[in-house]
């Protein structure tokens, strides 16, 4: 009951005119920044950070929350409409979202995306509100072996989305691990695969890889196809799903909300992992699994629900332990620190009103995101009416500027172009691009946690199996892997059995010609 | 010679070249990493080269497996009628030109500055993609440069390159005229 009264006070603070205006502005900024490939909502949060210094702490946090929540959804707009994820976590949304656009269902796709995002985000916000303290106790038990196991779970999830191109997906993932290993190692500071280049010593930024592999390769593909888009997009508005459609997606939204919320609470796992795992799980349980990748509503609803479901619970380790699990929450930590507020268990006692204002801000931001998303999506969809040469020219400019802006170094522009060419080559060879991106993002994390675990536990690999939590997560990863591979294994076994039976069957009289 | 050409076209059409190239690159990188010296690592401990070695071994193995599958398919098709008329991938020449254009834009970023480089790139891109109505091309190039310029400098506060020499001076003059600073 105490939680409800605190939450009511928080809601009252959020609906104060100045605070509400800031949250609304933040949500719009987040959606726009997320929708522009190469710009990203994290950059928007970084740029907004100095402005928060002059705000009250609660206002600063709800402003940044608005950008965060809006940004996670915003990336889906470009994913769905032009097959270019605005942010990494919206990558899975393109797998079924863009095919829906090509079928003339862009309005429906955007409506599903914004609705599911709001549902996932609200679920996560409620979980954060009512479950912060129990989560904190659970998160305290996580050490490097558990974090490593969680990243392995994320890497294994790629198998679930391989869609009949298992070997190609695995190769793409391994290539991503290699790209992620370029630069200085996290423990000893030794350069690997840098070939004497100082720029490569700081590694290859995943934003550069993402922009190149998706956006530049899309531009090159369009050029190769003679500059024609396959289908004309109909409708420049968003069509909200009907109650019947929402009801049909209830199972998807429920599963993905839980998956996203759990993954979000693990520092370092991130919205990408949540979205990919949710897509993989949905593909396994759906009756339409064979159609995934062709524009299936569940294939869009799952990652959309999950990636926003990570936002609320990602704040739990930040508020309860002072551990930011992502770049976005790290910026929030910076804002809290500037205001002289130290996150941790004591925060709930010393700044109860602030904490519940943040919780209320999340809940309200997920509603505001719907309106912001509808307006921005309409404006973005209008872009589809622009002639393709102009559109792809702008995309090229924005992508190269985005790549340049990562480190203000023109070499990143050429690295981006190089990955664009690689992405184009992958598409020509029918090798999926998404696993490589996942490998680039998760590979360095996995390495860091692995090396830390080895240093802390005497180089014993058994530590991952002897610690119950770590072993449980790895067992979950193994089970997920087997569950994902089972349809292919079953098909292969059936083929072999049929082949063996055919060889053993005695030739019929017709076969013998008698 | 005709026989060699026919076999080469068969190899290309089987999609074997990519995996073979990938395998060779992986093996070269593997050799490079395995011959590097890990610094400051206690004996028997996992060090800075462990993870990239692991990843490269997996990549080389995966690429090798893909080569094997494609080679098996190629040998199985050996008796099948050969499709001699496999054309190069559609638009390859255009793709190469597009890559060259984008690369030139990237190079011009530093020397010509964002403003002039983007103006030139958009004009060249539109001409290359057959969007050649003079008024539309000019308007799109100019507005398409100014809009991101304002967005990036005034809103996002991203420092953009101004070029070198005369172009830098011209860029600064234009920035002042445009009230960018």
Contacts between the chains, C-beta under 8 A, distances in Angstrom:
chain1	res1	chain2	res2	distance
A	39	B	156	7.3
A	43	B	156	7.2
A	47	B	156	6.2
A	47	B	157	6.3
A	167	B	62	6.7
A	167	B	65	6.3
A	167	B	66	5.9
A	167	B	69	7.2
A	168	B	66	7.4
A	170	B	62	5.6
A	171	B	22	7.5
A	171	B	59	6.9
A	171	B	62	4.1
A	171	B	63	6.2
A	171	B	66	6.3
A	174	B	55	6.0
A	174	B	58	4.5
A	174	B	59	4.0
A	174	B	62	5.5
A	175	B	59	5.9
A	177	B	51	7.8
A	177	B	54	8.0
A	177	B	55	3.8
A	177	B	58	7.3
A	177	B	59	7.6
A	178	B	26	7.9
A	178	B	29	7.1
A	178	B	52	6.7
A	178	B	55	4.8
A	178	B	56	5.9
A	178	B	59	5.7
A	180	B	55	8.0
A	181	B	51	5.7
A	181	B	52	3.9
A	181	B	55	5.7
A	185	B	47	7.9
A	185	B	48	3.5
A	185	B	49	7.9
A	185	B	51	7.4
A	187	B	48	6.7
A	188	B	38	7.6
A	188	B	39	6.5
A	188	B	40	5.5
A	188	B	41	6.8
A	188	B	47	6.5
A	188	B	48	4.5
A	189	B	48	7.9
A	190	B	38	6.7
A	190	B	39	5.4
A	190	B	40	7.8
A	190	B	47	7.8
A	190	B	48	4.0
A	190	B	49	7.5
A	192	B	33	6.6
A	192	B	36	7.5
A	192	B	48	6.3
A	192	B	49	6.5
A	192	B	52	5.0
A	193	B	29	6.7
A	193	B	32	7.4
A	193	B	33	6.8
A	193	B	52	6.2
A	216	B	102	7.2
A	219	B	98	7.1
A	219	B	102	7.8
A	220	B	95	5.3
A	220	B	98	6.0
A	220	B	99	6.9
A	223	B	91	6.2
A	223	B	94	5.2
A	223	B	95	5.5
A	223	B	98	4.4
A	223	B	129	7.5
A	224	B	89	6.9
A	224	B	90	6.0
A	224	B	91	3.6
A	224	B	92	7.1
A	224	B	94	6.6
A	224	B	95	4.9
A	225	B	90	7.0
A	225	B	91	6.5
A	226	B	90	7.1
A	226	B	91	6.0
A	226	B	94	7.7
A	227	B	129	5.5
A	227	B	130	7.1
A	387	B	131	6.2
A	388	B	129	7.7
A	389	B	125	7.1
A	389	B	126	5.5
A	389	B	129	3.7
A	389	B	130	7.0
A	389	B	131	3.9
A	390	B	126	7.0
A	390	B	131	6.6
A	390	B	140	5.5
A	390	B	144	7.3
A	392	B	125	7.9
A	392	B	129	7.4
A	393	B	121	7.7
A	393	B	122	5.3
A	393	B	125	4.4
A	393	B	126	6.2
A	393	B	129	7.5
A	393	B	140	7.7
A	393	B	144	6.8
A	394	B	144	6.1
A	394	B	148	7.8
A	396	B	102	6.0
A	396	B	105	7.5
A	396	B	121	7.5
A	396	B	125	6.9
A	397	B	118	5.7
A	397	B	121	6.9
A	397	B	122	7.0
A	397	B	144	7.2
A	397	B	148	6.2
A	398	B	148	6.9
A	400	B	102	7.2
A	400	B	105	6.5
A	400	B	106	6.1
A	400	B	109	7.3
A	401	B	114	7.5
A	401	B	148	6.8
A	401	B	152	6.6
A	401	B	158	7.5
A	401	B	160	7.6
A	404	B	109	6.5
A	404	B	161	7.9
A	405	B	152	8.0
A	405	B	158	5.1
A	408	B	159	6.4
A	410	B	106	6.4
A	410	B	107	7.8
A	410	B	109	5.3
A	410	B	110	4.9
A	410	B	161	7.4
A	413	B	106	3.9
A	413	B	109	6.3
A	414	B	103	7.1
A	414	B	106	5.7
A	417	B	99	7.0
A	417	B	102	5.7
A	417	B	103	5.9
A	417	B	106	6.2
A	420	B	99	7.8
A	420	B	102	7.7
A	421	B	99	6.2
A	424	B	95	6.9
A	425	B	18	7.1
A	428	B	89	6.2
A	429	B	15	6.5
A	429	B	18	4.9
A	443	B	51	7.7
A	443	B	55	7.0
A	446	B	51	7.9
A	447	B	51	4.2
A	450	B	46	7.4
A	450	B	51	7.0
A	451	B	46	6.2
A	451	B	50	7.8
A	451	B	51	7.6
A	454	B	45	6.9
A	454	B	46	4.7
A	455	B	45	7.7
A	459	B	44	6.4
A	459	B	45	5.3
A	459	B	46	6.2
